[in-house]
Amino acid sequence: MKITQVTSDVEGLWKDFFTFCVESKPYDYHKISSFRLKRAKIRKNFENLVNSCQVFLATKNKKKVVILFLRDYDNFIDVEFLGSERTLIQKY
């Protein structure tokens, strides 16, 4: 497994982030009946995470396994979001 910090092309993670949020329901997005509004809310959350966190990507055999957003504070680091491919989690 390879873990890298994503410093450019974070937009390439948008589709994976969106898919994870729709399928796994980590927040209250599933309560929004309008697909357009749901997409806009998920997009805003993604942009907030990208602007305020360090972004890491774990890959295995060039396939995305985990997307991680870490926020650095003065005396600790907080995991703001951790998303993973469901089928890969079950294998470990």
Residue pairs with C-beta under 8 A, 6 or more apart in sequence:
1 58
1 59
1 60
1 65
2 58
2 59
2 60
3 56
3 57
3 58
4 56
4 57
4 59
5 54
5 55
5 56
6 13
6 55
6 56
6 57
7 55
10 50
10 55
13 55
13 57
13 67
14 43
14 46
16 64
16 67
16 83
17 42
17 46
17 67
17 83
18 39
18 42
18 43
18 46
20 26
20 67
20 83
20 84
21 27
21 29
21 42
21 45
21 83
22 29
22 38
22 42
23 86
24 83
24 86
26 81
26 83
27 45
29 38
29 41
29 42
32 38
32 41
49 55
49 69
49 80
49 81
50 69
52 71
52 80
53 69
53 70
53 71
53 80
53 81
54 69
54 70
54 71
54 72
55 67
55 68
55 69
56 66
56 67
56 68
56 69
56 70
57 64
57 66
57 67
57 68
58 64
58 65
58 66
58 68
59 65
60 88
63 85
63 88
64 85
65 84
65 85
65 88
66 82
66 83
66 84
66 85
67 81
67 82
67 83
67 84
68 79
68 81
68 82
68 83
69 79
69 80
69 81
69 82
70 77
70 78
70 79
70 80
71 77
71 78
71 80
